[in-house]
Amino acid sequence: METAILSSPITPPAVLNLAPLVIGDIVIDPPLALAPMAGHTNAAFRRLCREAGGCGLVCTELISSQAMHYAKGSRKSERFDWGTDEHPLAVQLFGSDPAQMADAARLVADHGATLIDINMGCWVPKVAKKGGGAGLLRDLCTAQAVVEAIVRAVAIPVTVKVRSGWTADDLTAIPFARAAEQAGVCAITIHARTAQQGFSGQADWGVIRQVKELVSIPVVGNGDVQTAADAARMLDETGCDGVMIGRAALGNPWVFSQIVHELATGEALPRPGRAERARMALRHARLAVETGWQGEHMAVLELRGQLAVYRLDATGEGTIRNRLVRAGSLAEVESILLPLCGDEPVTAGDG
Ligand SMILES: Cc1cc2nc3c(=O)[nH]c(=O)nc-3n(C[C@H](O)[C@H](O)[C@H](O)COP(=O)(O)O)c2cc1C
């Protein structure tokens, strides 16, 4: 997806020591997290971000506790696509029924999640209108009941990811943060936009600062961080304990290591060249097919949007992108990407 992200005009300090983020007994080092993104943060992409370095925590996309309830614990139908090598890994759940959410939390904890994250940010009608996601921000009693039920159900740390509020007039993340802390939540992530904003406008990091001033649990800031300068400015302006990055990682799993490097040394690394990006896209495709739970065809359909954002076309052209968004098989994706991969041989083992 094409989304405008505003980059900061502020230069980061030459050297910034990033302290690890500690959530319950889990150490996240460096304190940079890959944001949950439906349709993107599957096992393949999570692994690429980890391998590229600098990413201390990965998160699954949101998973429906209600669907899990009706699937009666069947792993396959529930996107349980994580492996034992992914830790620390947050598994994100959504729903508004405390008992269903608690059951779902137990199930994913039993299947190796490091953290359970509760989605209180999704504003799309099919989630929020049923009271889940950001819908919980409009019903803080239910939100608290959900949090308490999950905290009681599992021994691993529980976190919440919230929007600032439903509307700008009602920044419920601020009072809710205190209630969540009292209910036993171990960290809170704030996507500093309201539900009403969707992805429009600019994130207002002031809400992150207000929450940070109010609670003792770690606060993770999120919204519009694209560069090391942005990350440094968010840490500085809000006092947050960690930074979560979403859209800037799409087609760019190097973003975390680049930010860590720049903050540690003051040196900005160049964006990887086209051959390197093509090799990453190829590895992404092969991993997605290998780890996908729905088979090659569905994996390739999902890959269309995921590969298009590696920006493999020369400026102004759209040829590669257009071919990638029409590809129907892994072989076709490979035939588009392999010629771009440069001189270094790319073997089956690379996938
Ligand atoms: C395609 C897409 C899918 C998303 N899916 C989820 C999701 O499943 N759960 C969630 O909490 N947030 C989701 N988000 C929101 C992101 O986690 C993040 O809060 C938002 O993109 C702002 O961060 P950014 O400016 O770094 O992208 C999604 C965002 C995008 C762009």
The ligand as a Gaussian input file, in Angstrom:
#p B3LYP/6-31G(d) Opt

LIG

0 1
 C       -1.420000      -2.616000       6.168000
 C       -1.516000      -2.345000       7.641000
 C       -2.055000      -3.311000       8.473000
 C       -2.146000      -3.085000       9.853000
 N       -2.609000      -4.087000      10.662000
 C       -2.588000      -3.906000      12.006000
 C       -2.894000      -4.975000      12.887000
 O       -3.161000      -6.121000      12.481000
 N       -2.880000      -4.718000      14.228000
 C       -2.564000      -3.473000      14.733000
 O       -2.548000      -3.276000      15.944000
 N       -2.228000      -2.457000      13.909000
 C       -2.213000      -2.652000      12.584000
 N       -1.802000      -1.654000      11.763000
 C       -1.313000      -0.387000      12.357000
 C        0.201000      -0.450000      12.584000
 O        0.530000      -1.457000      13.512000
 C        0.735000       0.891000      13.092000
 O        0.094000       1.193000      14.299000
 C        0.493000       2.030000      12.105000
 O        0.839000       1.649000      10.792000
 C        1.288000       3.284000      12.506000
 O        2.652000       3.025000      12.523000
 P        3.623000       3.496000      11.293000
 O        3.406000       4.966000      11.100000
 O        5.012000       3.152000      11.758000
 O        3.183000       2.730000      10.088000
 C       -1.718000      -1.846000      10.392000
 C       -1.177000      -0.880000       9.541000
 C       -1.064000      -1.121000       8.196000
 C       -0.447000      -0.062000       7.311000

